[in-house]
């Protein structure tokens, strides 16, 4: 059973990619009944001075996926979700290629949501685990 508020297609979700996600070339690649995935290239836009994936880029991927997922679960624009807190554990470095994040809801409430995002490298090794808490807000 789907957790999404409306029937949503992958093309619908891809249209939500704006701003930082677009600049970093984050792509939404898959959508299930209770999860979504996306990729981030490890390139000159996303590496830190030592030549490996910047932790902030991993967090940008995590927050992009979790925020999109959260907003798919509510009656947007009647209410909308914004990030309140995010944490990330960086477990392995990556110097090139693509990383893939998958976001899954841990809690979907009327005032808050919590999402877990796991990011893996091309060899399916876990490189980052992140948890995102979002507030569910009414427009002003």
N, C-alpha and C positions, 0 to 999 in steps of 0.2 A: 504494500500500500504506500502510495506516495505521500511525502510530507509537504510537498509544494502546495501553496494556496490555490494556484491556477494550473491548468494544463500548460506546461512549459516545454519548449523544444530546445535543443542545443543551439539552434540559430538564434532563438530569442535571447538566450544567455550570452552568447557571443556579442550581441549588440550592447550589452551592459559594460563592456570593457572600455574604459575611458581613462583620461589623465595619466597618472603614474603607471598604471598597468599597460597602457598603450605605449608609453615611452620605453618601458622595460621589455616590451615585446612579449608580455604574458599572453598566452592563448588559452582559452577555455576549450578543452578537448573532449570531455565526456560528461554525461549527465545521467545519473541513475534515479531511482525512486527516492533515495535518501542520502545522496552524495553527489559531489561534482569534483572534477579534476581539471587541472590546467598545467601548462608547462612554462618554464622560464629558461631562456638561453643563458649559458655561462659564457659571457663574452666581455668586451671592453666596457659595456654599460653596467655590468653586474659583478665585476670582480673587485676585490680590495687590492691595495698596493702589493701584497705578496703573491698576487696572481691566482687566488682561489676565490670561490663564490663569497661575496660579501654577506655577512649575517643579516644586514638590513635588507638586502635583496630577497633573501629567504623569507624574512618577516613580511615584506611587501607582497610576495606571492601568497603567503598564508592569510594575510588580512584581506587581500582581494578575493580569494576563494571563500573564506568564511563570511565576508560581508555580502557577497552575491548570494550565497546560500541562505543566509539569514533573511535577506529581503525577499527571496522567493517564497519564504514561509509565512509572510504576512500580507495583509490586504493593502499593498502599496498602491497609491500614495496616501491612503487613509492613515496608516502608520508606516514608519520606516525604522530601520535599524542602523545604528552607528557604533563603531568600536569604542569600548570603554577601557579595556585592558588587554594586552597581548603579552605572552611570554613565549620564549623559544629556547630549546636546548639544541645546540649545534653539535652533532655527533661525529661527523666525518666531513672532510673537505672535498671539494670538487673543483678541478681546474679547467674543464671544458665540457662541451656537449650540452645536453638538456637535463634539467631536473623536472620532476613531476610531483605536484602536490595533489593530495586528495583530502577533501574536507567532509566531515561527518558531524551531524548535530549530536551533542551530548545532552543538551537541555533546550527545549523550546517552550518558553513561558510567555505570559502576557506582557511582562515588563522587562524581561531579559532573555538572552539566549547565550549558550556556550557551545562553541564549535572546536573540534580537534582537527588539526591539519597535520598530516604526515607527508614529508617530502623525501623522495627517493631519487637516486641517480640512475643512469642508464642501465646499470647492472642490478637494479632493484635493491640496492643497499640503502638502508635508512640513513639519511643525512641530517634531518631536522624534524623535531616534534614540536608543535606549537599549539597553544590553547588561546582562543580568542573569546572574550566576553563582550557582548553587545547589548546596548540599551535599546529597548523598543519605545519609540517616541511618537507623540502626536505632532503633526505640523503646527506651527505657531499661527 
